[in-house]
Amino acid sequence: MAPEREYIPIARPLIGDEEKRAVLEVMDSGQLAQGPKTEVFEEAFATFTGTRHAIAVNSGTSALIVALQGHNIGPGDEVITTPFSFIATATSILAVGAKPVFVDVDPFDLNIDPNAVEDAITDETRAIMPVHLYGGPADMASIMAIAADNDLAVVEDAAQAHGAEFNGRRVGTFGTGCFSFYPTKNMTTGEGGMITTDDDELAARCRQIRHHGQSRRYYHDVFGLNYRTTDIASAIGLEQLKKLEGWNERRIANARALSGWLKHCQLPQVREGDRHVFHQFTVRVSGDRDALQQRLDAAGVGSSVHYPIPIHQQPAITELDLGDFHLPVAEAAASSVLSLPVHPALSEEDLVRVAGAFNQAVHA
Ligand SMILES: *Cc1c(COP(=O)(O)O)cnc(C)c1O
């Protein structure tokens, strides 16, 4: 009999002794809420990304909300964004009272199509929110040019793209960067997020919004809520950040190996000069995707669909009557994408098993 094989999950957060020690240290310090560890984490993340400021918050969703509010985006304003993302991209726009305007994605990388952005600009448009989907950078040259021509803010949803680069430059440095530290992301703090910017005033505003809009104790100048993180989370984040680049390199190497082995699917595309950090390794398949996933599961290989329904077709969004969106590229992508394990905990043998199982399952 063949030896029992371990199931290969689609994601696996890596927590080491360093993280555990760092958490215990914070607990012993007595400073459990946001404090000095968070300041150190913010500085380290700003250095990593290459911005003057980084503002830690309690989730990636909070990062998007605080960044939008920091740009004074609210009721009556439109934000142009992609329908092919996690729903928080759009709900954060709704949370500040603004209207998400969905435009189609580029079939090349499934990121927002800059030509479609230009066509969707109205007098109400205040910002563009691209997503660096799966860890692959959106076309930031085109997006920043459109934003400059039309005096629009750019809020980058970089929740999946810590360390990704567009044309040699880190994402989160073009517009206002928003990152997530949810456990499946390239690095984690349990729950957490970060805003990155070079703009001193915007950074100060975001810090204020994060803490009830307070300027000094019990003086509240702007509307804010509690978006603060904890020093426990920041202690974990500091250790994870030290390991992030090694993990990203593993993801990139794993993606390269899978790309060389997989058959009968469309592989992820990366533009020359860009750095894709493979939060997900997502192929496009034809045929019965559910059956394919079942066969992979039976072979002990996890897979996932990011995302089965584009945001503009989600019931939570259609009930808002935001408009009639016909976005054929995103809609076709939703029915053909399939993510396979690419995370840094995979062994060489795991990778061979993922590819072998896929090639067999895709044929069956
Ligand atoms: C994970 C994610 C978010 C939300 O981050 P949370 O930390 O889970 O709130 C937003 N946008 C995208 C594209 C994401 O993948």
The ligand as a MOL file (V3000), in Angstrom:
LIG
                    3D

  0  0  0     0  0            999 V3000
M  V30 BEGIN CTAB
M  V30 COUNTS 15 15 0 0 0
M  V30 BEGIN ATOM
M  V30 1 C -7.9280 40.2990 1.8240 0
M  V30 2 C -8.3850 41.3890 0.9270 0
M  V30 3 C -9.0000 42.5580 1.4110 0
M  V30 4 C -9.4470 42.7240 2.8370 0
M  V30 5 O -8.4720 42.5350 3.7810 0
M  V30 6 P -8.9120 42.0590 5.2730 0
M  V30 7 O -7.6390 42.1580 6.0370 0
M  V30 8 O -9.4190 40.6690 5.1520 0
M  V30 9 O -9.9500 43.0070 5.7400 0
M  V30 10 C -9.2850 43.5740 0.5180 0
M  V30 11 N -9.0140 43.4470 -0.7900 0
M  V30 12 C -8.4540 42.3370 -1.2970 0
M  V30 13 C -8.1610 42.2810 -2.7560 0
M  V30 14 C -8.1390 41.2620 -0.4680 0
M  V30 15 O -7.6050 40.1580 -0.9860 0
M  V30 END ATOM
M  V30 BEGIN BOND
M  V30 1 1 1 2
M  V30 2 1 2 3
M  V30 3 2 2 14
M  V30 4 1 3 4
M  V30 5 2 3 10
M  V30 6 1 4 5
M  V30 7 1 5 6
M  V30 8 2 6 7
M  V30 9 1 6 8
M  V30 10 1 6 9
M  V30 11 1 10 11
M  V30 12 2 11 12
M  V30 13 1 12 13
M  V30 14 1 12 14
M  V30 15 1 14 15
M  V30 END BOND
M  V30 END CTAB
M  END
